Amino acid sequence: MSSPIVTPGSVTSAAEAIVALGEKPTVDRIRAYLQGGSPNKILPLLRDWKAANQQPRTDTGAEQPHIAAPEPVREIATLETLPEVTGAIEALTHAILDVLSRVQSSERARADDKVQTLQEATTRQIQAERARATAIADEIQTAVTAQIVEAQQSETEMADSLERALEENEQLRAQLDQLRGEHRVALGHGRGDAGGEDADAVERFGHV
């Protein structure tokens, strides 16, 4: 079974080697030196190494020779500030979602306005076409009614004319019968030429 890459000894050796190269040991540099390892495991061991190698001061305030300078605050605070970074990311995510929700609401409202406008325009057009169709139907009905009234008047006039013609015919028939009767009476009395003339007149009237 292979031994773990990250151990207190391996981190110490890596840090000293990096310092010997004139560089400051960091988590990334130690990880690159070890060719692997978890940053979460390297960081606490690196802190221990730095605490053990801090520069003690003399009574005069002069610093003793040191092996390595302290790690920059930025490197040490990377994992310590992770909750704050996570909170900031969550807040940014909520802000983005809120903006998207407002945009969607605005677009939905705009779409609803367009649909309502289109519906109102369609309704007005339908009402206009319906009114036009009603007006045309009224005109047609008026024209047909006028034609029916005219036809009824013509029929009434024709009926009246026919009735008058029948009455005149009956009168003529009565006159004819009367003339024929008079003719027979005249013939019975032996009326001469005058009777003959009346007979001719009756005959001519009968052919009318």
PLY file of the C-alpha trace (Angstrom):
ply
format ascii 1.0
element vertex 208
property float x
property float y
property float z
element edge 207
property int vertex1
property int vertex2
end_header
0.00 0.00 0.00
1.44 3.38 -1.02
2.11 5.97 1.67
0.05 9.21 1.72
1.44 12.14 -0.21
0.50 14.82 2.31
2.19 14.33 5.69
3.76 16.76 8.14
7.19 15.63 6.98
6.44 15.95 3.29
4.92 19.40 3.74
7.92 20.54 5.82
10.39 19.21 3.24
8.47 20.90 0.43
8.29 24.21 2.27
12.02 24.22 3.04
12.85 23.32 -0.54
10.67 26.16 -1.85
12.31 28.61 0.58
15.73 27.40 -0.56
14.71 28.36 -4.09
14.00 31.92 -2.86
10.23 31.60 -3.06
7.47 31.70 -0.49
5.78 28.39 0.27
2.11 28.35 -0.60
-0.51 25.62 -0.86
-0.29 25.56 -4.64
3.51 25.49 -4.69
3.69 22.70 -2.10
1.04 20.74 -4.01
3.03 21.20 -7.22
6.22 20.13 -5.43
4.52 17.02 -4.03
2.84 16.38 -7.40
-0.56 16.03 -5.80
-2.37 16.13 -2.50
-5.50 17.74 -1.14
-5.27 21.51 -0.52
-7.47 21.05 2.56
-4.84 18.71 4.05
-1.87 20.82 2.98
-3.18 24.09 4.45
-3.23 23.16 8.19
0.20 21.49 7.94
1.57 24.56 6.19
0.17 26.74 8.98
1.88 24.55 11.58
5.18 24.80 9.73
4.85 28.60 9.51
4.02 28.85 13.23
7.08 26.79 14.08
9.28 28.89 11.84
8.13 32.40 12.83
10.96 34.87 13.57
11.41 35.34 17.38
12.47 38.81 18.53
15.35 39.57 20.93
15.08 41.90 23.90
16.52 44.69 21.79
13.76 44.24 19.27
16.11 42.90 16.59
14.83 40.04 14.54
16.74 36.76 14.45
17.64 35.19 11.16
14.59 33.59 9.63
13.92 30.76 7.31
10.74 31.93 5.59
8.53 35.02 5.53
4.91 34.78 6.72
2.33 33.61 4.19
0.42 36.49 2.57
-2.95 37.09 4.09
-4.59 36.45 0.75
-3.31 32.90 0.57
-4.20 32.05 4.19
-7.67 33.57 4.03
-8.74 31.71 0.89
-10.48 28.79 2.62
-11.34 30.77 5.75
-13.51 33.19 3.75
-15.23 30.40 1.79
-18.58 30.78 3.67
-18.60 34.50 2.89
-17.86 33.80 -0.76
-20.61 31.17 -0.81
-23.06 33.64 0.72
-22.10 36.27 -1.84
-22.62 33.77 -4.66
-26.02 32.82 -3.27
-27.01 36.46 -2.93
-25.89 37.10 -6.51
-27.85 34.06 -7.66
-30.99 35.31 -5.92
-30.50 38.74 -7.45
-30.13 37.25 -10.93
-33.23 35.10 -10.44
-35.15 38.13 -9.21
-34.12 40.13 -12.29
-35.09 37.23 -14.56
-38.45 36.95 -12.79
-39.08 40.67 -13.28
-38.09 40.43 -16.94
-40.41 37.45 -17.44
-43.23 39.27 -15.67
-42.67 42.34 -17.84
-42.60 40.26 -21.03
-45.71 38.38 -19.92
-47.52 41.65 -19.22
-46.44 43.00 -22.60
-47.65 39.84 -24.33
-50.98 40.05 -22.47
-51.36 43.68 -23.61
-50.70 42.66 -27.22
-53.22 39.82 -26.99
-55.83 42.14 -25.47
-55.22 44.76 -28.17
-55.56 42.12 -30.88
-58.75 40.79 -29.34
-60.25 44.28 -29.15
-59.33 44.98 -32.79
-60.82 41.64 -33.85
-64.00 42.35 -31.89
-64.37 45.77 -33.52
-63.84 44.26 -36.97
-66.42 41.54 -36.31
-68.93 44.13 -35.09
-68.33 46.28 -38.18
-68.78 43.30 -40.53
-71.90 42.26 -38.65
-73.36 45.76 -38.94
-72.54 45.82 -42.66
-74.18 42.43 -43.18
-77.25 43.57 -41.24
-77.53 46.70 -43.40
-77.27 44.64 -46.60
-79.90 42.19 -45.31
-82.21 45.09 -44.47
-81.79 46.54 -47.96
-82.53 43.16 -49.55
-85.57 42.64 -47.32
-86.87 46.12 -48.16
-86.45 45.49 -51.88
-88.15 42.09 -51.69
-90.99 43.53 -49.63
-91.49 46.28 -52.20
-91.56 43.72 -55.01
-94.07 41.60 -53.10
-96.30 44.62 -52.47
-96.07 45.61 -56.12
-96.91 42.08 -57.23
-99.86 41.97 -54.84
-101.10 45.30 -56.19
-100.76 44.05 -59.76
-102.59 40.86 -58.83
-105.36 42.89 -57.22
-105.64 45.11 -60.25
-105.77 42.08 -62.55
-108.45 40.50 -60.37
-110.45 43.69 -60.46
-110.08 43.91 -64.24
-111.14 40.29 -64.63
-114.13 40.81 -62.38
-115.18 43.88 -64.36
-114.76 41.95 -67.60
-116.94 39.13 -66.26
-119.58 41.61 -65.19
-119.54 43.28 -68.61
-119.77 39.86 -70.22
-122.80 39.00 -68.11
-124.39 42.30 -69.05
-123.73 41.67 -72.71
-125.20 38.19 -72.44
-128.30 39.60 -70.78
-128.66 42.21 -73.49
-128.19 39.52 -76.11
-130.86 37.33 -74.57
-133.15 40.31 -74.42
-132.60 41.13 -78.10
-133.15 37.53 -79.08
-136.40 37.48 -77.17
-137.55 40.68 -78.81
-136.55 39.22 -82.18
-138.66 36.16 -81.64
-141.61 38.32 -80.61
-141.18 40.46 -83.70
-141.05 37.41 -85.91
-144.16 36.09 -84.28
-146.13 39.20 -85.20
-145.02 39.06 -88.80
-143.12 42.28 -88.74
-141.80 42.93 -92.13
-138.63 44.57 -93.14
-138.28 46.26 -89.81
-138.31 42.88 -88.12
-135.76 41.59 -90.60
-133.52 44.52 -89.87
-133.88 43.87 -86.14
-133.04 40.25 -86.73
-129.96 41.25 -88.70
-128.98 43.58 -85.89
-129.41 40.85 -83.32
-127.39 38.43 -85.38
-124.64 40.97 -85.81
-124.66 41.69 -82.07
-124.47 38.00 -81.34
-121.25 37.70 -83.33
-119.63 40.52 -81.40
0 1
1 2
2 3
3 4
4 5
5 6
6 7
7 8
8 9
9 10
10 11
11 12
12 13
13 14
14 15
15 16
16 17
17 18
18 19
19 20
20 21
21 22
22 23
23 24
24 25
25 26
26 27
27 28
28 29
29 30
30 31
31 32
32 33
33 34
34 35
35 36
36 37
37 38
38 39
39 40
40 41
41 42
42 43
43 44
44 45
45 46
46 47
47 48
48 49
49 50
50 51
51 52
52 53
53 54
54 55
55 56
56 57
57 58
58 59
59 60
60 61
61 62
62 63
63 64
64 65
65 66
66 67
67 68
68 69
69 70
70 71
71 72
72 73
73 74
74 75
75 76
76 77
77 78
78 79
79 80
80 81
81 82
82 83
83 84
84 85
85 86
86 87
87 88
88 89
89 90
90 91
91 92
92 93
93 94
94 95
95 96
96 97
97 98
98 99
99 100
100 101
101 102
102 103
103 104
104 105
105 106
106 107
107 108
108 109
109 110
110 111
111 112
112 113
113 114
114 115
115 116
116 117
117 118
118 119
119 120
120 121
121 122
122 123
123 124
124 125
125 126
126 127
127 128
128 129
129 130
130 131
131 132
132 133
133 134
134 135
135 136
136 137
137 138
138 139
139 140
140 141
141 142
142 143
143 144
144 145
145 146
146 147
147 148
148 149
149 150
150 151
151 152
152 153
153 154
154 155
155 156
156 157
157 158
158 159
159 160
160 161
161 162
162 163
163 164
164 165
165 166
166 167
167 168
168 169
169 170
170 171
171 172
172 173
173 174
174 175
175 176
176 177
177 178
178 179
179 180
180 181
181 182
182 183
183 184
184 185
185 186
186 187
187 188
188 189
189 190
190 191
191 192
192 193
193 194
194 195
195 196
196 197
197 198
198 199
199 200
200 201
201 202
202 203
203 204
204 205
205 206
206 207
